[in-house]
């Protein structure tokens, strides 16, 4: 797969942290460091989604959901993801 270049801007404090953290964990480049952070974030998102689904399944009634129930489930999942993203930006 062809790599895509994405440039980011960091304040000096975050840049210093990223440099020292990447060196402490023996990354060969800042790109490797950022890829690792993104992979870890993606895995965390998958774990959160799986936990949400497992909880929903445990309390679900038997049988398939109706189209209306399925639409409500999808809407709730989108809302929860948006709330998580908002909390992450504020943190």
ChimeraX attribute file (.defattr): number of C-alpha atoms within 10 A of each C-alpha:
attribute: neighborCount
match mode: 1-to-1
recipient: residues
	/A:1	3
	/A:2	4
	/A:3	5
	/A:4	6
	/A:5	7
	/A:6	6
	/A:7	5
	/A:8	5
	/A:9	7
	/A:10	9
	/A:11	7
	/A:12	9
	/A:13	8
	/A:14	11
	/A:15	12
	/A:16	12
	/A:17	11
	/A:18	16
	/A:19	14
	/A:20	12
	/A:21	14
	/A:22	19
	/A:23	14
	/A:24	9
	/A:25	9
	/A:26	11
	/A:27	15
	/A:28	10
	/A:29	11
	/A:30	14
	/A:31	13
	/A:32	13
	/A:33	19
	/A:34	14
	/A:35	11
	/A:36	14
	/A:37	12
	/A:38	12
	/A:39	12
	/A:40	12
	/A:41	12
	/A:42	12
	/A:43	12
	/A:44	12
	/A:45	14
	/A:46	12
	/A:47	12
	/A:48	13
	/A:49	15
	/A:50	12
	/A:51	12
	/A:52	13
	/A:53	12
	/A:54	12
	/A:55	11
	/A:56	12
	/A:57	11
	/A:58	8
	/A:59	8
	/A:60	11
	/A:61	9
	/A:62	7
	/A:63	6
	/A:64	9
	/A:65	12
	/A:66	9
	/A:67	9
	/A:68	8
	/A:69	11
	/A:70	12
	/A:71	12
	/A:72	12
	/A:73	14
	/A:74	11
	/A:75	11
	/A:76	12
	/A:77	15
	/A:78	12
	/A:79	12
	/A:80	14
	/A:81	14
	/A:82	12
	/A:83	12
	/A:84	13
	/A:85	12
	/A:86	11
	/A:87	10
	/A:88	9
	/A:89	8
	/A:90	7
	/A:91	6
